[in-house]
C-alpha cells in the first residue's frame, strides 16, 4: 500500500526536546499514564509500575548484574538531541568551508546527553511481547516484536525496528449507515512511535509468527500486521518453577549497542480517505539507528541478567 509522506518540521523536534528535558526523569514510562505496562510489566500484563529515571552514563556490557528497576537510556531524548545536532551541523551563511569543518569537529566531540556521546555504548529498554513458560521443556520463552521500518513513505522489509514507545493520540472506530443503506466502519487513528532500527539486522535471529501479531504496549498492531503475521526474536532460559512464577511478569529486554549512521530518521505516514475506507490515519515514526551488539533479558525487579543474546 502506498502512503503519503509528509514533510518534517524541525521546530517540532526542538519543542519535543524541551518537553523531554523536563519530563524525561519524572514522566510516565512506556505503556501509558503512570507507567502502566502491557505484556512483560511487573505484576503481570497491564499491572505494575516501572522506574522512569534513565541512565545518564555509558552502558558497561561487562557487568554481571543491573541495578534494580533499571530503565536504560532515554531513547526519545537521545533522538531529539541528535536531531538538534544535525540542525547545528548545517553550514551557516557566510561560514567558510574550513570554518565549518572546525566547528563540526568540535560539535561531534560534544556530549549528546550528560556524559554520553556518539561513541558511547547505549542500552535501550523494550517490553517483550510475550513471556511464557513451556511445561514440556521447562524453559521460559521471551519474545520481542520486530517490524519493518518506513523509508520514503513505504515499509522497507530489510529495515528491522524494535518499538520502544507507542504514543496513541487518537484511536476511534465506529460504524455509520449510508443513504443507500450500506454500513461502513470509520477509523480515526493518530499516533507517534519511537523505535530502534538495527543497522545489522542480518544478524538478528528473526522468526516468523503466523496470524495475529502480538500487541505493542497493550495496543493492537496495524491491520497489515494482523493480516500477514509478523516477525519476532525469541530467547529461552532455564529457570526453576519457583523462579519462573516469581519473575514471568517482570522480564524486560535491553538493546545494547552503539549509534550508527544515519543516526536518526523521521517518517510521517498518512492515508487519504476513500469511499471504501473513510476516516483518518496519521502515524509519526521516529527512528534511532543502532549497531546492536547484544540483546539482554533481565529481571527488572532485582536486575538479575537472565540471558545475553549476542549478535554476530
N, C-alpha and C positions, 0 to 999 in steps of 0.2 A: 504493500500500500504506500502511495506517495503522500507525504505530508508537506505542509507549507512551513518553511523555516523563517523565523522572524530574526531581525537584526538585534544585536546585543547593545544594551545601554551601559556604558562604563560608569555612569552615575549610580546605577543600581548596585554595582559591585562596591563602590565607595560607601554608599549608605549602609549596605549589609555589613561591611567590615566594622563600622562604628557600633552597629547594633550588637554584633557578636562580641566586641570588646567589653561591653557592659554585661552581656548575658552569658558569655561562654563558660563562666565558672559557677553560675548560680541558677541558670535557667533549667527548664525541663530537659531531660535526656531523651535519647532516641526512643520512640514509641509513643509519644504524645504527652499531654499535660501531666505534670507531676512525676515524670519518669516511668510511667506505666508501660510495661513491655508486653509484647506478644510472645511467640514461642521462644523458649530459652531464658526468659526472665526469672529471677529468683522467686521461689514460691509457686512456680507453675505459670502457664500461659495467662497473660493478661493481669498478673498479680505481682506485687513486689516493687521495690524501688532500687535504682542503681545510682551511684555517685556520678555527679557531673563536674567534678573537679579534675580537669585534664592535666596530663603530664606536660611539663614545660622543659624537660631535658631530653637529650638524645637517648633513644632506647638502647639498652645493653642486651644484645641477643645471647650473651653468655650466662645470664642469671638463671638460677635453678628454680626460683620462686618469685611470683609477682606480689606487690602489695595487695592486701585485701581491698575489694571493690575497685580494682584497677580499671581505668577507663581508656587508657591510651592517649593519643594526641587528638586535638580538636581539628578534624579534617575541614570543617566549614571555615574556621578562622584561617587555617593554612591556605585553603583555596583562595580566599579573598585577599590574603597577604600577597600571594603570588600574582593575582590579577592586578593589584596595585603596583607591584614591582614591574610588571610588564608595561603598564602605562608610563611609569617613570623611565623605562628603557628607551622610549621613543626619542628620536633626535629632536632637540629643541631648535626653534627658529634662531638663526644666527650662530649656532654652535658648529664649530669646525669638526671634521671627521676625527682628528686627533683628540680634541677635547671630549668628543662623545665616547671614544674608546677608553680614555682615562676615567671618565665618570662611570662607565659601565663596569670597569674593573673594580671600582670602589663599591658600586651598588651590589654586585654579585657577592662580594665578601661580607656584606652586612647581614646580620641575623634576620630571619623571617619572623620568628616569634621567640622572644626571650633568648635562650642560647641555641636555638635551632636554626640551621641554615640549609643550603641546598645539598650539602654533603652529609647531613645527619642521617642516622637510621631512625625511621619512624615506625610507630605501631598504631594502627587504626582498628578500633574495635567494631565488630559487626555481630549481629544477632543471628544465631543459627536458625534455619527454617524448621528443623526438627531434631529432637533428641529422643531416642528410643532405645530400650533395652531388649535385645533379642533373646528370647527364652531358650532357643536352640543352641546357640554358640556361647551364650553368657556375656557377649560383648555389648558395650554401649556404643551405638552408632550416632554420629553427629553429622548433619548435612547442612551445607550453606548454598543458597541460590547463586547462580551465575547467569547473567543476562547479556545479550548483545548491546553494545553502546551505539548511540546515534552519531552519525557524521554526515554533514551536508544534507540533513533532512531525511536520511534513510538509516535504518538499522544496519549496522555493519557486523555480520556474523563472526568476523575474525577478531573483533574487539570485544573482550570479555570484561564485564563490570560487576563489582560487588556493591550492592546498595548499602550505604551507611545510614542514610536517614531519608525517610519519605514524609513529606510535609503536605498533607491534603489541605486545599483551600476551598474547594467546592466539590461536592460529591452527591448529586441528586439524580434520582431515576423515578420517572412517573409515566403513566400512560394517558393518552387522550384519544377521544373518538373524533375522527374527521367528519366532514359534512357528508361524505359518501358512505359513512357507516363503518369504515375500516378503523382499526385501532393501531396506534403506533407508540412505541416506547421512546421517550426523550431522555437522553443522558446529558447531564451538565457536569463536566469534570474539569477541575483545575488543580494542579499540584506542582510542587517543586521537589527535586530529588538530588541528593548528593551521593556520589558513587566513586569508588576507586576503580580505575581501569588498569589492568595488569598488562604492561608492555611485553612481558614474557609469557603471554597466555598459552603459548605452545607447550610450556612445561607444567600446566595445570592438569591434574588427573580428573578431567571432566567426565561426568556420567550423564546420560540422557534420562529424563524422567517422563513417563507416559502420563497422559491425562491432565488433570488439574494441577497447575503449578502451585506450590505452597505459597501462602500469603507472606507479604513483607510487612513487618511491624503491625501485624493484626489487620492489614488491609488486603483486599483481594487484588490479584495481579491483573495485568491488562488482558483484554479479551483474547488477543493474539496468543498470549502465553497459555491460556486455558485451552485453546483450540489445538495447539501444536505440541503441548507438553513443554518442558523446559530443560534446563541444564543445572547441574549441581556438582559440588565436590563433597566427598564423604570421608570421614575418619572413623576408625573403630578403635576402642580402647577396652582393655580388660579390667573390670572393677569387681569388687565383691558385691553381693546383693545389697548389703547394708550401705556400702559406699554409693552404689548406684541410686538407691532410694533417696539418699541424702542430698545428691547434687544434680540429679537429672534436670531440675528446673533452673539450675544456676550455672550451666556451662555456656561460656562465651568464646568467641574466636577473635584472634588478632591477626591482621595482615601486617607482616613485618617486612620492611624493605626500604629502599631509597627512592627519592624523587627521580623522575625520568622525563626527558623531552617528549612532548611539548609542555609538560608540567600541568597545564590546565586547558580545558576547553568548555564551551557552553553551547547548548542547543535549546532552541525554543520550537517545540513541535505543536502545530495546531492542525485541526481538521475542519475543512469547510462543511457547513451543514448542507445536507441534501434532502430531497423529498423523502427518500427512503430512510435516511439517518439524520433527522433533525437534532439540534442540540448544540452543545459547546464542548470542545476538547482543547485544552492547553496544558502541555507538560513542559516544565523548565528543568533541564538536566544540567547539573554542574559536575564536571568530571575532574578528578585528581589522578594524575598518572604516576604509577609506581612500578619499579622493578622489584617484584616480590621475591624475597629470598626464602621465606617460610611462612606457614600459617600455624599459629599456636591455638590450642584448645585448652581452656583452663577453668578451674572452679572459681567463679567470681567472688564468692563469699570469703574465701581464705587465700586466694592467689596461687593455689597449687596447680602446677603445669601438668596436664594430663597427656598431652600428645603434641609433638612437633612434626608437622608435615613439611619436609624440606623440598624445595623445588630445584630441579636440575637447571 
